[in-house]
Amino acid sequence: MSLKIDMEFRDSFKRISEMEKDLPPDVLLRLYAYYKQAVKGDTFNVNKDESDLRNAFKFNAWVQLKGMSEEEAKQEYINLASEILK
């Protein structure tokens, strides 16, 4: 994996985290899915204690990215974050 992408990903995550309360739910869901795919890949897991509707949406958004490489997910996260941070 590219060190440049890793650094951009971490920077984007940090900057987005500071403003996440101001973002609409659909954007947060996309960011969440890209983040999970970037750090976990196709290793899907559900915490049985977190079976509420919100977590079901989050899990579904992540599963829809099945097969996307971790590097591609990082790049998509960076791209979306860049759009938001303009």
Residue pairs with C-beta under 8 A, 6 or more apart in sequence:
1 70
1 71
1 74
2 71
5 71
5 74
5 75
5 78
6 74
8 74
8 78
9 38
9 74
9 77
9 78
12 77
12 78
12 81
12 82
12 85
13 35
13 77
13 81
15 81
15 85
16 23
16 31
16 81
16 84
16 85
19 84
20 28
20 31
23 31
23 84
27 80
27 84
29 57
29 58
29 61
30 61
30 80
31 77
31 80
31 81
32 58
32 61
32 62
33 58
33 61
33 62
33 64
33 65
34 65
34 73
34 74
34 76
34 77
34 80
35 73
35 77
36 62
36 65
37 62
37 65
37 68
37 70
37 73
38 70
38 73
38 74
38 77
39 70
41 69
41 70
42 66
42 67
44 59
44 62
44 63
44 66
46 55
46 59
47 55
65 73
68 76
